[in-house]
Amino acid sequence: MADKYDVVVVGAGPGGYVAAIKAAQLGLSTACVEEWLDDDGKIRLGGTCLNVGCIPSKALLDSSQKFVEARDHFALHGIGINKPTMDVAAMQARKQKIVDQLTGGITGLFKHNGVTAVQGRGKVLAGCKVEVTDKDGKVSVLEAGNIVIAAGSEPVPIPPAPVDNDYIVDSTGALEFTEVPGRLGVIGAGVIGLELGSVWARLGSEVVMLEALDELLPMMDAQIAKESGKIFRKQGLDIRLSTRVTGAEVKDGKVEVKFTTADGEHVELFDKLIVSVGRRPRTEDLLATDSGVTLDERGFIYVNDYCATEAPHVYAVGDVVRGPMLAHKGMEEGVMVAERIAGKPAQLNYDCIPSVIYTHPEVAAVGKTEQELKSDGTAYKAGVFPFAASGRALAANDTDGMVKILADAETDRVLGCHIVGPSAADLVQQIVIAMEFGSSSEDLALTVFGHPTLSEAVHEAALAVHGHAIHIANRKQRK
């Protein structure tokens, strides 16, 4: 006889484990199915984000940035040290300790909230049932009042560069290097490529980024993307746009990469090659043919605005559905779905979901870009403030970048904010809150910000929208 639950969640990544915990908190009997195993053969919660994504990459980014500060910037503060060295093994051990602590924490939260963790690969069947195949091949079936699919995503492979996770690696393998590559190739200059490339460039790799697109970060505001590119190149990243990789082969302990540009075909050698051209939804063998759940042409599960699929009582959240692949998006979708299952009128404002690239400086954004507003025909005003004019940024020797705020020309309502600079990930949250409450740029301009703080750059950008900035010369306003 099958076990029965009010809610069965498939996948224990950010969207899945949050949905499971929230459902349990709302009094619903909840099980969460997860295939991932640790080295001891026990269930491993947290999904890609905690195990081989967001968390470990940020640990390496933080360690490598501290190395750069010690090597290049301490002397400016009057701090004298011997030439710093990086113990890659110690750095990796610290990263793993953080991952273990957080994934273990989810196990504790499941126990505290009464969520049943079920090891195995889940498959959604008709009639609101989930088939589970465990590590030993044993098959069981869970009956559910409701199903939440949160199976996550996986790196996109490309035929010209088959991953062997030795010389040619994906984003997971790039987190596990045991030594700093002398010369590192990166296919793709998107979010993941920039973050991973930054880690190893800071530690001494010569990093070459091969990007097929004609522009860097096309999903970002064009002005911010252009400024970011300047900063990254100044840091030593060799970013080559309009460059298409046609082949990669390991020869004599090196990776021979073939690629084409506007001036013809080229061949270069690298010690390691990272393939980071994006991620795709993990939906293969996830759905029975009669499950009632449908996929779109790109393999994403079709859902409505409330993450409900076309099958009754079956929902999907996170990377398997439309929208940006962001852990926090999946988390909030998980909360929304759990609350709707419990009968609460929950919804999610997709216009106020921030995105961040955790380079240094960070790049963060929320809302519309300037090019989107132009394309939509929306009349707008823009305010820009550079960190070079921030007293706090100068004191910290961290002055690259700017804050840009976009507001409706008639209503003054904030439509977007784009930042490249120190603590951009945290600063953009001020605008997320402002946009959630429908604030105007004037509201921000009238708000008192502490001095000296980095957040004053947000204040000044809001003042600049109407030509009222104090600490820079204001641009002439458009009529």
VEXDREN-2710 file (C-alpha; in Angstrom, 1 decimal):
% VEXDREN-2710
k/r/px/py/pz
1/MET/0.0/0.0/0.0
2/ALA/1.4/3.4/-1.0
3/ASP/2.3/6.0/1.6
4/LYS/-0.1/9.0/1.5
5/TYR/0.8/12.7/2.0
6/ASP/-1.0/16.0/1.6
7/VAL/2.1/17.3/-0.3
8/VAL/4.9/15.4/-2.1
9/VAL/7.7/17.6/-3.3
10/VAL/10.1/16.3/-6.0
11/GLY/13.5/17.8/-5.5
12/ALA/15.2/19.2/-2.4
13/GLY/16.9/22.3/-3.9
14/PRO/15.9/25.8/-2.9
15/GLY/12.5/25.7/-4.4
16/GLY/11.8/22.2/-3.2
17/TYR/13.0/22.2/0.4
18/VAL/11.4/25.6/1.0
19/ALA/8.1/24.4/-0.4
20/ALA/8.3/21.3/1.8
21/ILE/9.1/23.2/5.0
22/LYS/6.4/25.8/4.4
23/ALA/3.8/23.2/3.6
24/ALA/4.7/21.4/6.8
25/GLN/4.5/24.6/8.8
26/LEU/1.0/25.1/7.4
27/GLY/-0.1/21.8/8.9
28/LEU/0.2/19.6/5.7
29/SER/1.7/16.2/5.9
30/THR/4.7/16.5/3.6
31/ALA/7.4/14.3/2.0
32/CYS/10.3/15.5/-0.1
33/VAL/11.9/13.2/-2.6
34/GLU/15.6/13.7/-3.4
35/GLU/18.0/11.6/-5.5
36/TRP/21.3/13.2/-4.4
37/LEU/23.6/11.1/-2.2
38/ASP/26.6/12.1/-0.2
39/ASP/29.9/10.2/-0.1
40/ASP/28.5/7.9/2.6
41/GLY/25.4/7.0/0.5
42/LYS/23.0/9.1/2.5
43/ILE/20.4/11.5/1.2
44/ARG/21.9/14.9/0.5
45/LEU/19.5/17.9/0.6
46/GLY/20.0/21.4/-0.9
47/GLY/20.2/20.6/-4.6
48/THR/22.6/22.3/-7.0
49/CYS/22.5/25.6/-5.2
50/LEU/23.9/24.4/-1.9
51/ASN/26.0/21.5/-3.1
52/VAL/27.6/22.6/-6.4
53/GLY/26.2/26.0/-7.2
54/CYS/25.4/29.2/-5.4
55/ILE/27.0/28.5/-2.0
56/PRO/30.3/26.8/-3.0
57/SER/31.0/29.3/-5.7
58/LYS/30.5/32.2/-3.3
59/ALA/32.8/30.6/-0.8
60/LEU/35.5/30.4/-3.5
61/LEU/34.8/33.9/-4.7
62/ASP/35.1/35.3/-1.2
63/SER/38.4/33.4/-0.5
64/SER/39.9/34.5/-3.8
65/GLN/38.9/38.1/-3.3
66/LYS/40.5/38.2/0.1
67/PHE/43.7/36.9/-1.5
68/VAL/43.6/39.7/-4.1
69/GLU/43.0/42.3/-1.3
70/ALA/46.0/40.9/0.6
71/ARG/48.2/40.8/-2.5
72/ASP/47.3/44.0/-4.1
73/HIS/45.6/46.4/-1.7
74/PHE/46.8/45.9/1.9
75/ALA/49.8/48.1/1.3
76/LEU/47.5/51.1/0.4
77/HIS/46.1/50.8/3.9
78/GLY/49.6/50.8/5.4
79/ILE/49.5/47.1/6.1
80/GLY/52.7/45.4/5.4
81/ILE/52.8/41.6/4.9
82/ASN/55.0/39.1/3.2
83/LYS/54.0/38.0/-0.3
84/PRO/50.7/36.0/0.3
85/THR/50.2/32.5/-1.0
86/MET/47.1/30.5/-1.7
87/ASP/46.6/27.1/-0.2
88/VAL/44.0/25.7/-2.7
89/ALA/43.4/22.6/-0.6
90/ALA/42.6/24.7/2.5
91/MET/40.3/26.9/0.4
92/GLN/38.5/23.9/-1.0
93/ALA/38.2/22.4/2.5
94/ARG/36.6/25.6/3.8
95/LYS/34.2/25.6/0.9
96/GLN/33.2/22.0/1.7
97/LYS/32.7/22.8/5.4
98/ILE/30.3/25.5/4.5
99/VAL/28.4/23.3/2.2
100/ASP/28.2/20.5/4.8
101/GLN/27.0/22.9/7.4
102/LEU/24.2/24.3/5.3
103/THR/23.0/21.0/3.8
104/GLY/23.1/19.4/7.3
105/GLY/21.0/22.4/8.5
106/ILE/18.2/21.5/6.0
107/THR/18.2/18.0/7.4
108/GLY/17.7/19.5/10.8
109/LEU/14.9/21.8/9.6
110/PHE/13.1/18.9/8.0
111/LYS/13.1/17.0/11.2
112/HIS/12.1/20.0/13.2
113/ASN/9.1/20.8/10.9
114/GLY/8.1/17.2/10.4
115/VAL/9.0/16.8/6.7
116/THR/9.7/13.2/5.6
117/ALA/12.9/13.0/3.4
118/VAL/12.7/10.2/0.9
119/GLN/15.8/9.1/-1.0
120/GLY/15.3/8.3/-4.7
121/ARG/14.6/9.6/-8.2
122/GLY/11.0/10.8/-8.4
123/LYS/8.8/10.5/-11.4
124/VAL/5.3/12.1/-11.6
125/LEU/2.6/9.6/-12.5
126/ALA/-1.1/10.1/-13.3
127/GLY/-3.5/10.5/-10.5
128/CYS/-1.3/12.6/-8.3
129/LYS/1.2/9.9/-7.6
130/VAL/5.0/9.9/-7.4
131/GLU/7.1/6.9/-8.3
132/VAL/10.4/6.7/-6.4
133/THR/13.4/4.6/-7.4
134/ASP/15.9/4.5/-4.6
135/LYS/19.7/4.0/-4.8
136/ASP/19.3/0.2/-4.8
137/GLY/16.8/0.2/-7.6
138/LYS/13.8/-0.4/-5.3
139/VAL/10.6/1.2/-6.6
140/SER/7.8/2.5/-4.4
141/VAL/4.9/4.9/-5.0
142/LEU/3.8/7.9/-2.9
143/GLU/0.2/9.1/-3.1
144/ALA/-0.3/12.8/-2.8
145/GLY/-3.1/15.3/-2.4
146/ASN/-0.8/17.7/-4.2
147/ILE/2.6/17.5/-6.0
148/VAL/5.2/20.2/-6.2
149/ILE/7.9/19.5/-8.9
150/ALA/11.2/21.2/-8.1
151/ALA/13.7/19.1/-10.0
152/GLY/16.0/21.9/-10.8
153/SER/18.4/22.3/-13.7
154/GLU/21.7/21.0/-15.1
155/PRO/24.6/22.4/-17.2
156/VAL/23.9/22.6/-20.9
157/PRO/26.4/20.3/-22.8
158/ILE/27.8/21.3/-26.2
159/PRO/29.0/18.8/-28.8
160/PRO/32.2/20.7/-29.7
161/ALA/33.5/20.4/-26.1
162/PRO/32.5/17.1/-24.4
163/VAL/32.9/17.3/-20.7
164/ASP/35.3/14.7/-19.1
165/ASN/35.4/16.5/-15.7
166/ASP/39.2/16.3/-15.8
167/TYR/40.5/18.6/-18.4
168/ILE/37.2/19.8/-19.8
169/VAL/34.8/20.6/-17.0
170/ASP/31.3/22.0/-16.4
171/SER/30.4/24.4/-13.6
172/THR/30.6/21.6/-11.1
173/GLY/34.1/20.5/-12.1
174/ALA/35.3/24.1/-12.0
175/LEU/34.6/24.2/-8.3
176/GLU/36.9/21.3/-7.6
177/PHE/40.2/22.3/-9.1
178/THR/43.0/21.1/-6.8
179/GLU/45.5/23.6/-8.2
180/VAL/45.4/26.9/-10.1
181/PRO/45.4/26.3/-13.8
182/GLY/48.2/28.2/-15.6
183/ARG/46.0/29.0/-18.6
184/LEU/42.2/28.6/-18.3
185/GLY/39.7/28.7/-21.1
186/VAL/36.0/29.5/-20.4
187/ILE/33.3/28.9/-23.0
188/GLY/30.6/31.4/-22.2
189/ALA/30.9/34.9/-20.6
190/GLY/27.6/34.8/-18.8
191/VAL/26.9/34.8/-15.0
192/ILE/28.5/31.4/-14.3
193/GLY/31.5/31.9/-16.6
194/LEU/32.3/35.4/-15.1
195/GLU/32.1/34.2/-11.6
196/LEU/34.2/31.0/-12.1
197/GLY/36.6/32.8/-14.3
198/SER/37.1/35.5/-11.7
199/VAL/37.9/33.0/-9.0
200/TRP/40.8/31.4/-10.8
201/ALA/42.0/34.7/-12.5
202/ARG/42.4/36.2/-9.0
203/LEU/44.6/33.3/-8.0
204/GLY/46.9/33.6/-11.0
205/SER/45.3/31.9/-14.0
206/GLU/45.5/33.5/-17.4
207/VAL/41.8/33.4/-18.2
208/VAL/40.4/33.6/-21.7
209/MET/36.6/33.8/-22.1
210/LEU/35.2/32.7/-25.4
211/GLU/31.7/34.2/-25.9
212/ALA/29.6/33.5/-29.0
213/LEU/27.3/36.5/-28.6
214/ASP/28.2/39.9/-30.0
215/GLU/27.8/41.7/-26.6
216/LEU/28.5/41.0/-23.0
217/LEU/25.6/40.3/-20.6
218/PRO/22.8/41.3/-23.0
219/MET/20.2/40.6/-20.4
220/MET/21.6/43.5/-18.3
221/ASP/21.1/47.2/-18.7
222/ALA/23.5/48.1/-21.6
223/GLN/25.2/50.9/-19.8
224/ILE/25.9/48.7/-16.8
225/ALA/27.0/45.8/-19.0
226/LYS/29.5/48.1/-20.8
227/GLU/30.9/49.4/-17.6
228/SER/31.1/45.9/-16.1
229/GLY/33.1/44.7/-19.2
230/LYS/35.6/47.5/-18.8
231/ILE/36.1/46.6/-15.1
232/PHE/36.5/42.9/-15.8
233/ARG/39.0/43.4/-18.6
234/LYS/40.9/45.8/-16.3
235/GLN/41.1/42.9/-13.8
236/GLY/42.7/40.7/-16.4
237/LEU/39.9/38.7/-17.9
238/ASP/40.4/38.3/-21.6
239/ILE/36.8/38.5/-22.8
240/ARG/36.4/37.7/-26.5
241/LEU/33.0/38.3/-28.0
242/SER/31.7/37.0/-31.3
243/THR/33.8/33.9/-30.8
244/ARG/32.3/30.5/-31.5
245/VAL/34.0/27.3/-30.3
246/THR/34.1/24.6/-33.0
247/GLY/36.0/21.9/-31.2
248/ALA/38.0/20.9/-28.1
249/GLU/40.3/18.0/-27.7
250/VAL/42.8/16.9/-25.0
251/LYS/46.3/16.4/-26.3
252/ASP/49.4/15.7/-24.3
253/GLY/47.9/17.1/-21.1
254/LYS/46.5/20.2/-22.7
255/VAL/43.1/21.2/-24.1
256/GLU/43.3/22.2/-27.8
257/VAL/40.4/24.6/-28.5
258/LYS/39.4/25.5/-32.0
259/PHE/37.2/28.6/-32.5
260/THR/36.2/31.1/-35.2
261/THR/36.0/34.8/-35.1
262/ALA/35.4/37.5/-37.7
263/ASP/39.0/37.1/-38.9
264/GLY/38.9/33.4/-39.4
265/GLU/39.7/30.1/-37.5
266/HIS/42.0/29.9/-34.5
267/VAL/43.6/27.3/-32.3
268/GLU/44.8/27.8/-28.7
269/LEU/46.0/25.6/-25.8
270/PHE/44.7/25.6/-22.3
271/ASP/45.5/23.7/-19.1
272/LYS/41.8/23.5/-18.3
273/LEU/38.6/24.4/-20.1
274/ILE/35.3/25.3/-18.4
275/VAL/32.0/24.9/-20.4
276/SER/29.5/27.3/-19.0
277/VAL/27.0/28.1/-21.8
278/GLY/23.9/28.0/-19.6
279/ARG/21.6/25.6/-17.8
280/ARG/18.6/23.6/-18.9
281/PRO/15.6/22.2/-16.9
282/ARG/16.1/18.7/-15.5
283/THR/12.9/17.2/-16.9
284/GLU/14.2/14.0/-18.6
285/ASP/12.3/11.0/-17.4
286/LEU/10.6/13.2/-14.8
287/LEU/7.0/12.8/-16.1
288/ALA/5.0/9.8/-17.1
289/THR/3.4/10.2/-20.5
290/ASP/-0.1/10.2/-18.9
291/SER/0.9/12.6/-16.0
292/GLY/-1.0/15.4/-17.5
293/VAL/2.0/17.8/-17.1
294/THR/3.2/19.4/-20.3
295/LEU/6.5/20.8/-21.5
296/ASP/7.1/23.8/-23.7
297/GLU/9.4/23.7/-26.7
298/ARG/12.5/24.4/-24.6
299/GLY/11.7/21.6/-22.1
300/PHE/10.3/23.8/-19.3
301/ILE/7.2/22.6/-17.5
302/TYR/4.2/24.8/-18.5
303/VAL/2.7/26.6/-15.5
304/ASN/0.3/29.6/-15.0
305/ASP/1.1/32.7/-12.9
306/TYR/0.6/30.7/-9.8
307/CYS/2.9/27.8/-10.8
308/ALA/0.1/25.4/-11.4
309/THR/0.6/22.9/-14.2
310/GLU/-2.2/21.6/-16.5
311/ALA/-2.6/18.5/-14.3
312/PRO/-4.9/19.0/-11.3
313/HIS/-3.1/19.5/-8.0
314/VAL/0.3/19.4/-9.6
315/TYR/2.6/22.4/-9.4
316/ALA/6.1/23.2/-10.5
317/VAL/8.6/25.8/-9.3
318/GLY/12.2/27.0/-9.8
319/ASP/14.5/26.2/-12.6
320/VAL/12.0/23.7/-14.3
321/VAL/9.6/26.6/-15.1
322/ARG/9.7/29.8/-17.1
323/GLY/11.6/32.8/-15.9
324/PRO/15.2/33.4/-14.7
325/MET/17.0/30.5/-13.1
326/LEU/17.5/32.1/-9.7
327/ALA/17.4/30.3/-6.3
328/HIS/15.4/33.0/-4.6
329/LYS/12.8/32.9/-7.4
330/GLY/12.4/29.2/-6.8
331/MET/12.2/29.7/-3.0
332/GLU/9.5/32.3/-3.2
333/GLU/7.5/30.2/-5.8
334/GLY/7.8/27.3/-3.3
335/VAL/6.3/29.4/-0.5
336/MET/3.5/30.7/-2.8
337/VAL/2.6/27.2/-3.9
338/ALA/2.5/25.8/-0.4
339/GLU/0.3/28.7/0.8
340/ARG/-2.1/28.2/-2.2
341/ILE/-2.3/24.5/-1.4
342/ALA/-3.2/25.5/2.1
343/GLY/-6.0/27.7/0.8
344/LYS/-4.2/31.1/1.2
345/PRO/-4.5/33.7/-1.7
346/ALA/-0.7/33.9/-2.2
347/GLN/1.0/35.4/-5.3
348/LEU/4.4/36.5/-6.4
349/ASN/5.4/39.8/-8.0
350/TYR/7.7/38.7/-10.8
351/ASP/8.5/42.4/-11.6
352/CYS/10.5/42.7/-8.4
353/ILE/12.9/39.7/-8.5
354/PRO/16.5/40.9/-8.3
355/SER/19.4/39.2/-10.1
356/VAL/23.1/39.3/-9.1
357/ILE/26.4/38.4/-10.5
358/TYR/28.9/37.8/-7.6
359/THR/32.0/39.1/-9.3
360/HIS/33.9/41.9/-7.7
361/PRO/32.5/44.4/-8.0
362/GLU/29.1/42.8/-7.9
363/VAL/26.5/43.4/-10.7
364/ALA/22.9/43.6/-9.6
365/ALA/19.6/44.5/-11.1
366/VAL/15.8/44.6/-10.6
367/GLY/13.1/45.7/-13.0
368/LYS/13.3/47.1/-16.5
369/THR/16.5/48.0/-18.4
370/GLU/16.8/51.2/-20.3
371/GLN/16.7/49.3/-23.6
372/GLU/13.5/47.5/-22.6
373/LEU/11.9/50.8/-21.8
374/LYS/12.9/52.3/-25.1
375/SER/11.6/49.2/-26.9
376/ASP/8.3/49.4/-25.0
377/GLY/7.9/53.1/-25.8
378/THR/7.8/54.0/-22.1
379/ALA/8.8/57.6/-21.3
380/TYR/11.3/57.5/-18.5
381/LYS/14.0/59.4/-16.7
382/ALA/17.4/58.0/-15.5
383/GLY/19.6/58.9/-12.6
384/VAL/23.2/57.7/-12.4
385/PHE/25.7/58.1/-9.6
386/PRO/29.3/56.8/-9.7
387/PHE/30.9/55.2/-6.7
388/ALA/34.0/57.3/-7.5
389/ALA/32.0/60.2/-5.9
390/SER/31.1/58.1/-2.8
391/GLY/33.1/59.0/0.4
392/ARG/32.5/55.5/1.8
393/ALA/33.7/53.8/-1.4
394/LEU/36.8/56.0/-1.5
395/ALA/37.6/55.2/2.1
396/ALA/37.3/51.5/1.3
397/ASN/39.4/51.8/-1.9
398/ASP/36.4/50.3/-3.8
399/THR/35.3/52.9/-6.3
400/ASP/34.6/51.1/-9.6
401/GLY/31.0/51.2/-10.9
402/MET/27.8/53.1/-10.5
403/VAL/24.1/53.1/-9.5
404/LYS/21.5/53.7/-12.1
405/ILE/17.8/54.2/-11.3
406/LEU/15.0/54.4/-14.0
407/ALA/11.7/56.0/-13.2
408/ASP/8.5/56.7/-15.2
409/ALA/8.6/60.2/-16.7
410/GLU/5.0/60.9/-15.7
411/THR/4.4/59.1/-12.4
412/ASP/8.0/59.0/-11.2
413/ARG/7.4/55.4/-10.1
414/VAL/10.7/53.4/-10.0
415/LEU/10.8/51.0/-12.9
416/GLY/14.3/49.5/-12.5
417/CYS/17.6/49.8/-10.8
418/HIS/21.0/48.6/-12.1
419/ILE/24.2/48.6/-10.2
420/VAL/27.8/47.6/-10.7
421/GLY/29.9/48.3/-7.7
422/PRO/30.7/47.3/-4.1
423/SER/27.9/45.5/-2.2
424/ALA/25.6/45.8/-5.3
425/ALA/23.7/42.6/-4.2
426/ASP/22.7/44.3/-0.9
427/LEU/22.1/47.8/-2.3
428/VAL/19.7/46.6/-4.9
429/GLN/17.4/45.2/-2.2
430/GLN/16.6/48.7/-1.2
431/ILE/15.1/49.3/-4.6
432/VAL/13.4/45.9/-4.6
433/ILE/11.5/47.0/-1.4
434/ALA/10.8/50.4/-2.9
435/MET/9.4/48.9/-6.1
436/GLU/7.3/46.4/-4.1
437/PHE/5.6/49.3/-2.4
438/GLY/5.2/51.3/-5.6
439/SER/7.7/54.0/-4.5
440/SER/8.8/57.0/-6.7
441/SER/12.3/58.2/-7.1
442/GLU/11.2/61.2/-5.1
443/ASP/10.3/58.9/-2.2
444/LEU/13.9/57.6/-2.2
445/ALA/15.2/61.1/-2.6
446/LEU/13.3/62.3/0.5
447/THR/14.5/59.3/2.5
448/VAL/17.4/60.0/5.0
449/PHE/20.4/57.7/4.3
450/GLY/23.2/57.3/6.8
451/HIS/26.6/59.0/6.1
452/PRO/29.0/57.8/5.1
453/THR/27.6/54.6/3.6
454/LEU/27.6/52.9/0.2
455/SER/23.8/53.2/0.2
456/GLU/24.1/57.0/-0.3
457/ALA/24.9/56.1/-3.9
458/VAL/21.3/54.9/-4.2
459/HIS/20.1/58.1/-2.7
460/GLU/22.1/60.2/-5.0
461/ALA/21.0/58.2/-8.1
462/ALA/17.4/58.8/-7.0
463/LEU/18.1/62.6/-6.7
464/ALA/19.8/62.5/-10.1
465/VAL/16.6/61.3/-11.8
466/HIS/15.3/64.8/-11.6
467/GLY/18.7/66.6/-11.8
468/HIS/19.0/67.2/-8.0
469/ALA/22.1/65.1/-7.1
470/ILE/24.3/66.9/-4.6
471/HIS/27.7/65.2/-4.9
472/ILE/28.0/65.2/-8.7
473/ALA/27.4/67.7/-11.4
474/ASN/23.9/67.0/-12.7
475/ARG/23.2/66.1/-16.3
476/LYS/21.0/68.4/-18.3
477/GLN/17.5/67.0/-18.1
478/ARG/15.6/65.9/-21.3
479/LYS/12.6/68.0/-22.1
END
